[in-house]
Amino acid sequence: MAQIKKIPGFAVLAPNERMPQLKSELQYRGLSKNIDLYDDLIWCKEKLPSYDLYWQQNMWIDLHLVHFTSIKDCADALRSFQRNWWPYLFCELSRGKYIQEALPHVSGRPLICGASLNQTNLGSFTLLDKNTALFSPLCTSQRPNGTWEFNEDKINPPSRAYLKLWEVFSRFSTKPQKGDYCLELGASPGGWTWVLRELGATVFAFDRSPLIEKLMRDPLVHFEKKDAFSVTPSDYPKAQWLFSDVICYPEKLYEYIDKHIFQNKNSSIKHAVCTIKLQGETDYTLVDRFRALPNSKVIHLTNNKHELTWIFGL
Ligand SMILES: C[S@@+](CC[C@H](N)C(=O)[O-])C[C@H]1O[C@@H](n2cnc3c(N)ncnc32)[C@H](O)[C@@H]1O
């Protein structure tokens, strides 16, 4: 018979290759004193913070340990909490796979861009040794290990950056509608523009370099070759969406959005998705300022590398 006990703290899974950033964030937030490390998973024995971490791919927020003798014992213990589970395995890989197989099937297949999602609660578990599992029935992400993978279209989009936008629209179940007006800064070669046009939006795109020819010929893409930061959103009163993937210092982006969205009473921008491009160490004080803006979040997308995404109004 399995023995289950609730334990303090929370666990956080780092995005691929982003463990140094997650560790530095835990340190910055005073959460790194009492931790255990299991490859990309950190068990942090501190009180659960009231906010999400930037460098989290998934957070396990209701931790338990189970001591069990058989695979069935472990699967039954997990099932007594809920139906759906996904493993994060760093040891006892085959035993972990057998436990997964003894649980109800959960699809880990990549998503189809634009398809509606059936989001049900997904718990996570890992094996600490042959007879002990650490698990959480509640996690911040409903995707397997917090990853948002899509069936990739390798032919039509001009760049792989298009995956970032699909991830945002899927995660927040909101997207521009046909006929909406969008401003897009740093648009070349056009991955994001391509997504916005697929959705039927009209796009005002700005970059120092042109978009691919097909988008340049599109009557609903209005491209201007200019410095993105010279664009004044209030010159486009119909535009409710602002996108930016410009490579620039985060300070510059912050000043731009603060001036044009929050300080300008006439701003028509209701939603924004902007990449915060980072270099070297993350300046958490500055990223916290993005998050503190009204109606804002800062997250790491599966399709982000050393960058974070500021989301407004979604
Ligand atoms: C990461 S790429 C954008 C990729 C694009 N989102 C896509 O999906 O294809 C960044 C772009 O920012 C542009 N850029 C950087 N600084 C800029 C500036 N000050 N004004 C306009 N464009 C700028 C670069 O020319 C580059 O095309």
Ligand as a Chemical Component Dictionary entry (heavy atoms), coordinates in Angstrom:
data_LIG
# 
_chem_comp.id                   LIG 
_chem_comp.type                 NON-POLYMER 
_chem_comp.pdbx_formal_charge   0 
_chem_comp.three_letter_code    LIG 
# 
loop_
_chem_comp_atom.comp_id 
_chem_comp_atom.atom_id 
_chem_comp_atom.alt_atom_id 
_chem_comp_atom.type_symbol 
_chem_comp_atom.charge 
_chem_comp_atom.model_Cartn_x 
_chem_comp_atom.model_Cartn_y 
_chem_comp_atom.model_Cartn_z 
_chem_comp_atom.pdbx_ordinal 
LIG C1  C1  C 0  14.046 38.928 -34.442 1  
LIG S1  S1  S 1  13.839 39.872 -35.860 2  
LIG C2  C2  C 0  12.110 39.897 -36.082 3  
LIG C3  C3  C 0  11.550 38.622 -36.633 4  
LIG C4  C4  C 0  10.082 38.744 -36.971 5  
LIG N1  N1  N 0  9.273  38.887 -35.764 6  
LIG C5  C5  C 0  9.566  37.548 -37.717 7  
LIG O1  O1  O 0  8.631  36.903 -37.250 8  
LIG O2  O2  O -1 10.061 37.254 -38.804 9  
LIG C6  C6  C 0  14.175 41.474 -35.303 10 
LIG C7  C7  C 0  14.002 42.558 -36.349 11 
LIG O3  O3  O 0  14.138 43.813 -35.686 12 
LIG C8  C8  C 0  14.656 44.721 -36.643 13 
LIG N2  N2  N 0  15.144 45.903 -35.943 14 
LIG C9  C9  C 0  16.083 45.986 -34.968 15 
LIG N3  N3  N 0  16.191 47.278 -34.546 16 
LIG C10 C10 C 0  15.287 47.993 -35.253 17 
LIG C11 C11 C 0  14.891 49.357 -35.261 18 
LIG N4  N4  N 0  15.438 50.249 -34.433 19 
LIG N5  N5  N 0  13.931 49.753 -36.135 20 
LIG C12 C12 C 0  13.346 48.858 -36.971 21 
LIG N6  N6  N 0  13.671 47.543 -37.003 22 
LIG C13 C13 C 0  14.624 47.125 -36.154 23 
LIG C14 C14 C 0  15.712 43.932 -37.363 24 
LIG O4  O4  O 0  15.952 44.493 -38.637 25 
LIG C15 C15 C 0  15.054 42.539 -37.447 26 
LIG O5  O5  O 0  14.415 42.379 -38.683 27 
# 
loop_
_chem_comp_bond.comp_id 
_chem_comp_bond.atom_id_1 
_chem_comp_bond.atom_id_2 
_chem_comp_bond.value_order 
_chem_comp_bond.pdbx_ordinal 
LIG C1  S1  SING 1  
LIG S1  C2  SING 2  
LIG S1  C6  SING 3  
LIG C2  C3  SING 4  
LIG C3  C4  SING 5  
LIG C4  N1  SING 6  
LIG C4  C5  SING 7  
LIG C5  O1  DOUB 8  
LIG C5  O2  SING 9  
LIG C6  C7  SING 10 
LIG C7  O3  SING 11 
LIG C7  C15 SING 12 
LIG O3  C8  SING 13 
LIG C8  N2  SING 14 
LIG C8  C14 SING 15 
LIG N2  C9  SING 16 
LIG N2  C13 SING 17 
LIG C9  N3  DOUB 18 
LIG N3  C10 SING 19 
LIG C10 C11 SING 20 
LIG C10 C13 DOUB 21 
LIG C11 N4  SING 22 
LIG C11 N5  DOUB 23 
LIG N5  C12 SING 24 
LIG C12 N6  DOUB 25 
LIG N6  C13 SING 26 
LIG C14 O4  SING 27 
LIG C14 C15 SING 28 
LIG C15 O5  SING 29 
# 
